[in-house]
Structures are given as C-alpha cells and as structure tokens.
Amino acid sequence: MSAVMQEDWIACHRITVDEYYRMAEVGLLAPEARVELIDGVIIDMPPLGSRHAGTESQLGELLSEAVGTRATLRTQLPIRLSRSSEPQPDLALCKRRRDFYKTAHPTAKDTLLVIEVSETTLRYDREIKVPLYARHGIPEVWIVDLVGEQIHFFRSPEAGKYSDV
C-alpha cells in the first residue's frame, strides 16, 4: 500500500492521472486549485507564503543561470511518474526537449533533479514525496528546509530508496 494512505482498514477509491484530468475538465477541480495526485489520492497543497515563494524564485534564478540551455527548469509543474502519480514539485530540472514538454509532461526518465521547498510541509516531503521520487528513479532530490535552515540531499535511488542521503 502507498505511503499516502497506510491504514489498511480505510477504504479508499484511488484514481488515475487521466481521471484526475477529466475531473478538472468537467469542473470538479477548480482551475486555481493547488492540488497534486500522489498514489491515486488528490492532495491539497498549502498556499505559498512569501518566504517559500521568494526562496523558490531565488533558487530558480540560480539554477537557470547555472544550467543555461542544457536543461529545462520547471517551476510548480507536473511530472508524470505513473498512471496514478503526478506530483508538482517546487522546482525540477528536466532534460532539454525541443517542444519544452508541450506534448506531454516530463516523466521520471526526463527528470534530473527535483527540489521541494519546505516551510510547512517537511514531514510530507520527507515521508511521502521523497519515497515516491525514489520508487520512480528520480536521480536526485533536494529538500530546502526553511524552518531548520538546512538542505537535505537524496541521491542514487536503489530498490525504491535513496542510498546516498
């Protein structure tokens, strides 16, 4: 069972990414809704405070300058990991594509680095999102812990876990 819902006594109807998009198309999910699909469960994302948003902007600018045109920087945009998971990390570096992913969201194989900025979501990011990224082989994940004022690095996914933490 996924880490999102670990209680085996809870009956949970999980949906696919396609069903998630259909829900948005028919208005069940508002266009401005801050949600992501993790292991078939729609997860509400908290509003972005100024510290979080500013850190994300600063990191985005630094990464963009560092990688130039060698990779594509995506900010709060989906990565399709499976039929039932499409997280929206704060920042992601993806392999460069001519179409800039206009025809399909990047997959795990396209993703080089994921960065989650955590001000109120550290536990969720560490216990749910990092294992999700590891299971799908994302090579590197950073969690920028704004409260603890540190960066947690996760590298080298093996057997669904990061071996270099």
C-alpha positions in Angstrom: 0.0 0.0 0.0 1.2 3.5 -0.7 2.6 5.8 1.9 -0.2 8.3 1.3 -2.8 6.1 2.9 -1.2 3.4 5.1 -4.1 2.4 7.3 -5.3 -0.9 5.9 -8.8 -0.5 7.4 -9.5 2.6 5.4 -11.4 2.0 2.1 -10.0 4.5 -0.4 -11.0 4.9 -4.1 -7.9 5.7 -6.0 -7.9 7.5 -9.3 -5.7 7.6 -12.3 -4.0 10.7 -13.8 -6.5 10.5 -16.7 -9.4 10.6 -14.3 -7.8 13.4 -12.4 -7.6 15.5 -15.7 -11.2 14.6 -16.5 -12.3 15.8 -13.1 -10.6 19.2 -13.9 -12.2 19.3 -17.4 -15.7 18.9 -16.0 -15.2 21.4 -13.2 -14.8 19.1 -10.2 -11.4 20.6 -9.6 -11.3 24.4 -9.8 -8.7 25.8 -12.3 -7.0 27.6 -9.4 -6.9 24.5 -7.1 -3.5 23.8 -5.7 -3.6 20.0 -5.8 -1.4 17.2 -6.9 -2.1 13.5 -7.5 0.0 11.1 -5.3 -0.6 7.4 -5.5 -4.1 7.9 -6.8 -5.1 10.4 -4.0 -5.7 14.1 -4.6 -3.6 16.0 -2.2 -4.2 19.7 -1.3 -1.1 21.8 -1.4 -0.8 24.7 1.1 -0.8 28.3 0.0 2.7 29.7 -0.8 3.9 32.1 1.9 6.3 34.9 0.8 9.4 33.1 2.3 8.6 30.0 0.4 7.9 31.9 -2.9 10.9 34.0 -2.5 13.2 31.0 -1.9 11.7 29.2 -4.9 12.3 32.3 -7.1 15.9 32.7 -5.9 16.7 29.0 -6.4 15.0 29.1 -9.8 17.1 32.1 -10.9 20.4 30.5 -9.6 19.6 27.1 -11.3 18.6 28.8 -14.6 21.8 30.7 -14.7 23.9 27.6 -13.8 22.3 25.2 -16.4 21.6 27.7 -19.2 20.1 25.8 -22.1 21.5 22.4 -21.0 18.3 21.5 -19.1 14.7 22.9 -18.7 13.8 24.4 -15.4 10.2 23.8 -14.4 8.5 25.6 -11.5 5.5 24.0 -9.9 4.6 22.0 -13.0 3.6 18.3 -13.1 5.9 15.4 -13.6 4.1 12.2 -14.6 5.6 9.4 -12.6 2.9 6.7 -13.2 -0.7 6.1 -14.0 -1.6 7.3 -10.5 1.0 9.9 -9.6 1.7 13.3 -11.0 3.3 15.5 -8.3 4.1 19.1 -8.9 7.5 19.8 -7.3 8.5 23.3 -6.5 11.4 23.1 -8.9 12.5 20.4 -11.4 15.4 20.2 -13.8 14.5 18.1 -16.8 16.3 17.0 -19.9 16.0 19.6 -22.6 13.4 18.9 -25.3 12.7 20.9 -28.4 9.0 21.1 -27.6 9.6 22.2 -24.0 7.2 19.3 -23.0 4.2 20.9 -24.8 3.0 17.5 -26.0 3.5 15.6 -22.7 4.6 16.3 -19.1 8.1 15.0 -18.3 8.4 11.5 -16.8 10.9 10.2 -14.2 13.3 9.4 -17.0 13.2 13.0 -18.2 13.8 14.4 -14.7 17.4 15.1 -13.5 16.7 16.9 -10.2 13.6 17.7 -8.0 13.7 20.4 -5.4 11.0 20.8 -2.7 11.0 23.9 -0.7 9.6 23.1 2.8 8.3 25.6 5.2 5.2 23.8 6.4 5.5 20.5 4.5 8.7 18.9 5.7 7.1 15.7 7.0 5.0 15.3 3.9 8.0 15.9 1.6 10.3 13.5 3.6 7.8 10.7 4.2 5.6 10.8 1.1 7.3 12.7 -1.8 10.9 11.6 -1.4 10.0 7.9 -1.3 7.7 8.4 -4.3 10.6 10.0 -6.2 12.9 7.2 -5.2 10.5 4.5 -6.3 10.3 6.1 -9.7 14.1 6.5 -10.0 14.4 10.3 -9.9 18.3 10.6 -9.6 18.4 13.4 -7.1 16.1 15.3 -4.7 16.8 18.3 -2.5 14.5 19.4 0.3 15.2 23.0 1.3 14.1 23.1 4.9 13.3 26.7 5.6 12.5 26.2 9.3 15.6 24.1 10.1 17.6 26.3 7.7 19.3 23.3 6.0 19.2 21.4 2.8 18.6 17.6 2.7 20.1 15.8 -0.3 18.9 12.5 -1.6 20.8 10.7 -4.3 21.3 7.4 -6.0 18.0 5.6 -5.9 18.3 1.9 -5.4 15.4 -0.6 -4.9 13.0 2.3 -4.3 15.1 4.1 -1.7 17.9 6.7 -1.8 21.2 5.1 -0.9 23.1 8.5 -0.6 21.4 10.7 2.0 
